[in-house]
Amino acid sequence: MPHTPAEKKKVLARVKRVRGQLEALELALERGDDCSPVLQQISAIRGAVNGLMAGVLESHLREELKSADATEESRDASIDDAVALIRTYLR
């Protein structure tokens, strides 16, 4: 989750754009639009969701890994958590 008000505002704006794209896709499907524009819209949505995920993941990693006073053990645990997150999202 974003940790600052500015990050939260940015993420919510991205979500709203994705919602708009999904609504446009739904309308295109209901109208029976040609496949090419529908596929382009799906690709745009995928890119928007990937950007959203990257932004939230970046925020999480920065917050999780920046603690300078953390012990080596806790830093290792944070790195392990980050690697697990990245592996999950790259599937």
C-alpha atoms as one frame of an Amber mdcrd trajectory, in Angstrom:
protein
   0.000   0.000   0.000   1.317   3.477  -0.760   2.730   5.100   2.357   2.402
   8.815   1.664  -0.642  10.900   0.720   0.992  11.782  -2.623   1.637   8.117
  -3.449  -1.910   7.199  -2.431  -3.347   9.932  -4.660  -1.216   8.763  -7.584
  -2.262   5.124  -7.149  -5.946   6.025  -6.861  -5.694   8.083 -10.055  -4.219
   5.052 -11.842  -7.031   2.839 -10.551  -9.610   5.309 -11.837  -7.955   5.312
 -15.270  -7.991   1.521 -15.322 -11.665   1.558 -14.346 -12.376   3.907 -17.263
 -10.494   1.630 -19.628 -12.438  -1.389 -18.395 -15.725   0.429 -18.878 -14.707
   1.350 -22.429 -13.806  -2.282 -23.084 -17.151  -3.437 -21.752 -18.959  -1.020
 -24.057 -16.900  -2.128 -27.037 -17.747  -5.751 -26.326 -21.432  -4.958 -25.895
 -21.444  -3.093 -29.223 -19.641  -5.956 -30.932 -16.699  -3.837 -32.060 -14.032
  -5.365 -34.305 -11.396  -7.539 -32.695  -8.415  -5.283 -33.410  -9.589  -2.288
 -31.325 -10.804  -4.624 -28.582  -7.401  -6.314 -28.444  -5.692  -2.920 -28.342
  -7.906  -1.914 -25.417  -7.115  -5.142 -23.578  -3.401  -4.537 -24.164  -3.719
  -0.992 -22.833  -5.504  -2.268 -19.732  -2.812  -4.881 -19.154  -0.140  -2.173
 -19.409  -2.030   0.087 -17.019  -2.449  -2.701 -14.463   1.237  -3.631 -14.775
   2.164   0.016 -14.191  -0.108   0.135 -11.164   1.427  -3.032  -9.778   4.959
  -1.735 -10.378   4.181   1.517  -8.576   2.695  -0.174  -5.524   5.521  -2.723
  -5.446   8.124   0.033  -5.691   6.502   1.920  -2.831   6.432  -1.233  -0.730
  10.064  -2.081  -1.444  11.288   1.426  -0.704   9.444   1.483   2.609  10.427
  -2.049   3.560  14.117  -1.878   2.658  15.104   1.648   3.659  15.315   1.059
   7.391  18.957   1.818   8.181  18.717   0.723  11.815  17.419  -2.750  10.983
  19.437  -5.760  11.972  21.096  -7.884   9.323  18.578 -10.626  10.062  15.590
  -8.326   9.564  17.110  -6.897   6.352  17.587 -10.446   5.053  13.975 -11.246
   5.918  12.810  -8.098   4.098  14.833  -9.041   1.035  13.366 -12.554   1.115
   9.860 -11.075   1.306  10.628  -8.732  -1.594  11.949 -11.574  -3.741   8.830
 -13.636  -2.998   6.621 -10.671  -3.972   8.477 -10.104  -7.212   8.335 -13.785
  -8.128   4.589 -13.810  -7.490   3.988 -10.784  -9.715   6.225 -11.946 -12.555
   4.235 -15.123 -13.152
